[in-house]
């Protein structure tokens, strides 16, 4: 069977990689060999090779036509694409070889070492990204072929900085467990118990989004992970931020400050630009009368995530079945709980939230 050589930093491997590999495998009836680079010529590395290999293993598990080869990682010094292709030419002398690259690399291909020999050894195939347009002269010169089908435009650098999360759930768990990429920054704001709560909320929200095929599913994980980052900073810091940026909510009381401060920190410290994510964080405790589906899912996930210490399985099930209806169920349950505990349900935000959604 033909072989598609898919090299790269995979730092980390994301759904864009696996989606494009699936499309290429089907179009060219070939196995896809993931070849992670020890040293990426064009990119800055951020994690050890053993972590990259493990994340790739988790991401390709269950894909029958996907395999991994650690040739480049085991190579001494810099390993160029031509070295990798010569290796696979010897390994599979009777198989047709393809080289899968991104359109951004298409436009740099003239600068690759032994570009002509590469194109003679392997048929070069490439996937498109909205931010790039393939150089027609280079495509023609090296007889490159595009991959058909809609790709997913994702940047590994955006994932590393928590601007996007389009990852297999097992890869996410690995990143969390091994303290990679964005995790140390998030932990720096939170106690261990608070961090564990945020991780639980993030996974529940992400699962709800994936189960219901909600758009921008990664936003649910990001909002869930960051929703409480304002919780554990000092009262002095909270008061400073509240008085500078959220004066209209100062009278609500300190119990509510963390949601507003969290939104501020997400925007300014984590450079989150999504209004939807920022609003979900800003109103996850009080609710509001203007909540999109992301805000509803984060509000509900915060209240019912499994580590809360009560049996929330029915509420979680309702969110999985229909997040709009499930939100109303969770909201009503939370109103009953808050009332029983003599909590504040008459602040302007909570009162309007209950009035709009519960009548």
N, C-alpha and C positions, 0 to 999 in steps of 0.2 A: 504493500500500500504506500502511496506517496507520502512524503513527510514535509510538514510545514515547520520551519525553524523560526521560533518566535523568541527573540532575545530582548533583553531590556533590563533596566534597573529593578523593576517590580518592587518599588519602595514606597508604599506597599502595592501588591497586586490588588486590583479592584475590579468591579463589575464591568467596566469598560474593556479591560483586557480579556476577561473570559467571554464576554458577549461577542467581541470581534473574533476571537479564536473559534467560537462556535460557528459564526457565519462563514469564516474561511474554510473550516473543516467540511462543512456541507457543500460549499460552492466548488471546492477542488477535490472533494472525496479523498481527504487525506487526514492522517494523524497530525496532531499539533504537539510539537516538542518545545516546552518552555525551557529556556536557557538563561537563567538569571546571571547577570554580570557581577563579578567581584568588584570591578572598578568600571563605572559607566563613564565613557569618554566625554560625553556631553553634559553629564549631570553630577550634582553633588550628592554624595552618599550620606545616609543618616542612621542606618542600623547595620548590625553585624550580619554576615551572610547566612549564619545558621538560622536567624530569625526570618530572613527572606525566604529561605527554603521551606521552613515550616509553614509559613503563611501561604505559600504557593501550594503546598501539599493539601492544606485545608480547603483552599479555593477550588482546586481541580478535582477534589474527591467526588466521585459519582459521575464524572464526565469520562465515558469509556474511551474516547479518542484522544484524551489528553495525557501526556506523560511529561516527566521532568528529567532534565539531564544537567548534571553539575560540572560539565566539562570546563566552563569558563571559571567557575569558582575554584576548581582544583588547579587551574593553570597558574604557573608562576609569572609574575609581572603582568603587564598589560596584555589583554587578549583582544585582538581586533576581530571584526566580523569575518574577514577572510580566513583567519586561523580557525575559527569555529566551523566555517563551511568546508574547509579542507578536511577537518576532522570527520564531519558527517558524510562527506563524499566517500571517505575510506570505510566508514561504518556501514553505509547503505549504498554500495556501488551500483546496485541494480534498481534503485528507487528514484523516482523523480523528486527533486528537491525544490521547495519554495522557500522564499525568505519573506517573512511578514514584517513590515515596518509601518510606522505612522506617517501621515502625509507631511508632518513637520520635518521628518527625516528625509522624505523624498526631495525636498527643496535644498537639502544640504548634501545630497548624495554625491555630487561631483567632488566633494572634499574628502570622501571616505577613502581609506587606504585600499588600493587595488580595486577600484570601483568596477572597471571593465571585467576583471576576472570574476568578481562576485556575480555579475550579471550573466556570465557564461556558465558558472556552476549551478546557479539557482534562478528560477523564475521569480522575479521580485513582484510581490503583491503588496498593496497598501490600503489602509483604511482612512477614511476622511474624517476631519474634525471641522466644525463650523468656523473655527477661528483661523483656519488655514486653507489656502487654495493651492492645489498641486501645480507645480511649474510644468507646463505642457511640453516644453523642450526637453526637460530631463526625463519625463515620463516616456516620451517617444525615443529618446536616445538609448535608454536602457530597457525598452520594451516592457515597461511596468504595466501591471493590470490592477484595476481597482476592485475592491471587495464590494459586492452588492448588499444592500440592506442598510437599515438605519443603525448607526453606531451610537454609543453613549459618550457624550463629551465630558470626560472627567480628567482632572489633573491630580496626579499623586501628590504634588506639592500642596494642593488645596486640602487634600485629606490630611496630610501631615500637620497642617496648621488649623485643622478643624473648621475649615470653610465649607467643606463638603464631606459627606460620608456616603459612599456608594460601595459598600463592602459586604462580602459574605458575612453572615452573623458569627460564624466560627472564627473568622479572621478578626472581627471586632473584639471578641472575647479574648483572643490571643494577645492583641495589642494591650488590652486592659490588664491582663494577668502579668504581662512582662514589662509593663511600665514604659511603653514605646510612644513615640511621636507626641501627641497632644496630652497624653495622660499626666505626665509630671506637672505640667502647667495647671491643669484642672485640680490636681491634688494639692497644689500649693495654696489654694483658697479654702480647702475643706478639711474638716476632721475626718478620720477614717470612717466613722459610722455615717457621717453625712455623705461622704463620697460613695459608699456602698449603696445608700438610698438613691443617689442620683443615677448611678449605673443601673439600678433596678428599674427606675422610672424610664430611663433612656431605652432600655431593651423592650420594656412593655410597649412604650409608644411606637417604637420602630416596628415591632411585630404587628401591632394594630394597623399601622400604615401599610405594611407589606401584605397582610392578609386581605385588606380591603382595596388594595391597588391604588392607594392615594398618591397623588402627584408629589414629587420632591420628597420621597420617603426619608431621605437622609436628614432632612430638616427636623424630623420628629426625634431622631436620636440626638442631634445636636442640642435642640431645645431642652430635651429631657436631661441630658448630661449637665447642662449649664443652669438649669432652672433655680438651683439653690446656691449659686456661687456667692451670693450676697449674704448668706446666712451666718457665716462664721467670722466675718471680719469684725473689727472692734466697733463698739457703739459710737465711738468718736468719729470713725471713718463714715459710718452710716449716717450720722447726723450731719456731717459736712456735705455729703453727697445729696442728702434729702433737701437740705436748706438751699443748696446751690441749684439743683435741677428739678426737684419735685415738691416745691413749696405747697402746692395745692393738696398734697396728700400727707403732710406732716401731722395734721390733726387726727389722722386715722389711728395713730398709736404705733409703738415700736414693733408690735407683732407683725405688722404688714410691711415694714421698711425693706425687708430683704428682697421682696419681689421687684421693687423699683430699683434698688441698688444693683441687683443682679442684672437687670436689663442694661443699666449704665455700664457695668463691668463687661458684659458680653459685647457691647458696642465698642467700647474704648480700649479694653485690654485684649479682647479676642478678635477684634475687628470684624464682628458680625454685622453685615449690612442688611440682612433680610428683615424688613419690617414685621413680617409674620412671625419670625422666630423671636424678635425682640418683644413683640406684644404678648406672645405666649408666655414668655418669662415674666413680663411685667404684671400680668393679671392672673398668674397661676394659683395664688392663694385666695384672692378676693373674688375672682371672676369679674366680668363686666357685661354690659349689655351689647357689646359689639365684639363677638368672638368668632373667628373663622374656625375651620375644622381643626387646624393645628392647635390653636389655643384650647379648644374643647378637649382634644385628646391629651394634651399635657396636663390640663386641670384634672381630668379624670384619672390619668395614670399616676399622678402625684398622690391622689387620695386612696387608690386601690392597689398599688404595687404590692407584690406578695410579702415583702418583709415588714409590712406595717403591723403585723401581729394579730390580724383577725382574718376570718375566712371571707376573702373577697372574690372567690372563684366565680360566683354567679354574676357579679358585677363585671369581672374581666370578660366572661363569656359574652355578656351583652355588648361590650365594646367591640369584641371581635366580630360579632354578627352584624352589627350596624352601629358605627361610631356616633352617628347623629342621635339615634334613639338611645343608645347606651349612655351618652352624655347626660341626657335628661334623667335617666334612671340613677346615675351616680350623683347628679346634682341634687335630686330630691333626697337621696339617702344622706348626703352631706348636710343638707338643710336640717333634716331630722336630728342628726348627730350634734350639730352646732347648737341647735335649740336646747337639746337635752343637757348640754354642758354649759349653758348660759354664755355662749360665745357671742361676739359682736356680729350680728347679721343685718344691722341697720345702718352701717356705713354706706355712703353713697354708691359705691361700686357693687358691693354684695347685694344690697337691696334691689338695685336696678337689674342685676343679673337674675336673681330669683324671680323678679316680677316679669321680666321679658320671657324667660324660658319656661317658667313653671306656672305663670299666670297669677 
